Amino acid sequence: MNIWMVRAGEGGRLAEKFAEGYVAVGWSEFGDMSAVTDKEEIVRLHDAVYPLMKRGAVPNSVAMFNRSR
C-alpha cells in the first residue's frame, strides 16, 4: 500500500483545486517533464536544478519523481 501526503500549498492556496478533484505532484523548477522518460535524463535535469544537493540524496529525490508520474 502506498500512502501519500498531499498539501494545499502555502496558505492552502490549492484547496479549491483539491475540492474539484485535482492533485498534482511536481517540481515547477523543472518545467514541462511530460516528454522525459529516461531516468538518466531526469538525474541530469535534477542536477542542473539542484547542483548543491548531496549526491546520496539524489536517487531518493529522482525516485519520488518517478513514482509521482
Secondary structure, DSSP 8 states (H G I E B T S, - for coil): ---------GGGTTHHHHHTT------GGG---TT---HHHHHHHHHHH-TTS-GGGHHHHHHHHHHT-
